[in-house]
Amino acid sequence: MAEALLDMRNITKVYPNGVVANQDVNFSLAEGEIHAVAGENGAGKSTLMKMMFGMEEPSRGDIYLRGSKIRLNSPQDAIRMGIGMVHQHFMLVPSFTVAENMVLGMEPRKGIAINYSEAVRLTKEYATKYNLHVDPTEKVENLSVGMKQKVEILKALVRGANILILDEPTAVLTPQETDELFDQLKLLKEKGHTIVFISHKLKEVKAICDRITIMRSGRTEGVFDMQQVSEQEITRLMVGRDVVLKYEKEANSIGKPVLRVKDFTVCSKEGKRVLNHIQLSISEGEIVGVAGVEGNGQSQLVDAVVGKLKGESGSVEVGNVPIGGMDIESVRGLGVSYIPEDRMRQGTAKEASILDNIISTRFKGKEWSKLGFFKRSKMLELTEEYIKKFQIKTSGPNQEIGMLSGGNMQKVVVAREGSTEPKFLIAEQPTRGVDVGAAQLIHHNLLELRSKGCAILLISADLNEILELSDKLLVMYEGEFVACFDHPSEISEQELGLYMLGINRQEQGDIRRGMHV
Amino acid sequence: MHDFFAVILTTDFAYSVLRVTTPILFAALGALISNRAGIVNIGLEGIMLTSALMGVLISAYTGSAWVGLLGAALGGVLMAGMLAFFTLQFKTHLILGGIAINAFAAGGTIFVLYMLTGDKGTSSSLSSKVLPSIDIPLIKDIPVLGPIISGHHVLTYMSIIAAIVVYYMLKRTPLGLQIRAVGENIHAAESVGIKVKKVQYIALLLSGLFASLGGAYMSMGYLSLFTRNMTAGRGWIALAAESMGRSTAVGTTVTSFLFGFAQALSNALQLLKIPAELISTVPYVATVLGLVFYSISVSRKANKLMNKPK
């Protein structure tokens, strides 16, 4: 092995609130490799990367660059030393052009003004050099996610990044975009750049990385050459047990329709039809999955079926009751539950306790109060039961929910939404950013609800999840369903990708027949 | 009604629009800069008031109007610096910080005035100086246009120049780009190594500088003395002008003139037999109406797009 380019030795990071995020972590990066850092959520990957990029300082331990000890007090220090980072949430200014974003903070000047044509030239030069083609004069807000990511990579390169940290870069990409990204990363590697690739998608890690460092609960579990380690072994080291990604789905008798969406159309502010004559029907004991690249109408579909969005035409009925214009409480009264995509803002009240979050959908019920006072001990019992059933890692029912890790937070949401015997459940990205163990638990819970006769609408960007769980799979593209599959688990991800990108589409008649509408 | 138009359609009226727009425009430009950096400077009113007093005091004691202007600017920047120090350094809530600045200025100016002159109302006992007005050669001889454009206070011309400078600064300079980046996506700015706090400091101090010029104009041009609460809500009107101007330099300048027009109208109408109390509400009613019309047009536009058949 070549001499280490970057060496992080015995790194320990304790946050002011006492959380030990990294403990005696060792991480060594060889020049010119693509090195994966894999681990579940909360394993300490992000913390380690933040220290590598100067956003956090280690409590203990040292960082060496080419053998000499360095101190990184800010991202600026890291950038100066040739370390660049592509964040999971893009660090771009939407109203600026690509060129403006590129030079932000290091603007070329002409007199007192910015030399904009030089910025454009610089962008073009790097775009050509690294085969990352973007239009320098286009505003970033008009770019697709994949393009934005290219801008982010270029931004790091133009600042002289030799080591490039990519934080879950494929989480937001389509399979095709992912392939493209991989080609670009290989090109970067050829040009002598070193890449740190953070991911928990093993298939991708396997496809592109030379070595892998596995982390679990703040410690390094091992460093391996990619050829010498199997996916099963990585999984075992990551979660400490073998994760079965296949689910035993019992055959289910499908009952009468619960959700009926008829000819629903909605336009955006710009006048674009974000939902175009949508027809959808979900029956008791059925999971209908909706796949699609983000921003093709999925979130509007969710808003429509929870009654938040009024359509220009068409109707939404839950159990034969039209819900258009009803308030959320009445909609919930019909037996509708909702696991929202954004658990931080919509799914939970971050500063409230676990108990308060659990009780928030049902506290108005008579059984929960007496003479105007809450029955606190009964609520405690319920919360404790859920904590146990869902294996929520917490100090107790009264802990602030915002202190929990993402996965545990999501378990609380699922516990709350799934435990009211819903007739219809909307699960929007139920396991996004959640570790494998928690995801599995949530999946089992969804299947359990299914066998109890709940109708489930599952919207997910995780193809594995949606292909495994759905009884029927719909693909959304530009506000329409373009495909309907009766046996989702038999479709390949590549095939699905063609529909998601709008390259293929089925006949409308076939889709409707498939939907029994 | 005839009288009404006789008042409006005069060169004197057009001249007075420019005259009364000056302080609003200065303050609105101040609001613009800090807003673009993500900080709503609601301390504008207090900053203007402080500067108005500083200008009078310093010019009276030094005998120079220009030194007075410098003092006014210094006073305004100092107040803005105080606001920046507390909100950026000690994370005081922006609104609370702004309220504190305004309350401090409202009481503090009267206190200082009383200490130095023994008068709680005006600075009439001080022989403070006034900045000059400028006749523009050639232009001043053009009929109609000459009397409107020429002969204004030096700060009135400076306010127009300031609008152009701010436009250029925000649009074309590295500082402007960084200010806008900080205001729009603070994490993006941070991640490329921009010193966010420094940029916000600069934006707030510049904001204070422009507001202070507006304040100086009040007591060294518009009037030739300081009176208590003489800014009379112009700082707030400036905030409204900035948001109605959709946080752009051009929009802010145009709406500032709109509010200036309303103010001038209220001054002019006092010549007619309409109750003075009613007339003095005109600029404020105009502010409210302006915001109402603005939001109606925005939501109309949105609805139109929503309903556009495809």
Interface residues (C-beta under 8 A of the other chain):
Chain A: S74 P75 Q76 I79 M85 H87 H89 F90 M91 L92 V93 P94 S95 F96 E100 N101 L104 G105 M106 E107 R109 I112 A113 I114 K155 R159 C267 S268 K269 E270 G271 K272 R273 E312
Chain B: Y168 R172 T173 P174 L177 Q178 R180 A181 E184 N185 H187 A188 A189 E190 S191 V192 G193 I194 A302 L305 M306 N307 K308 K310
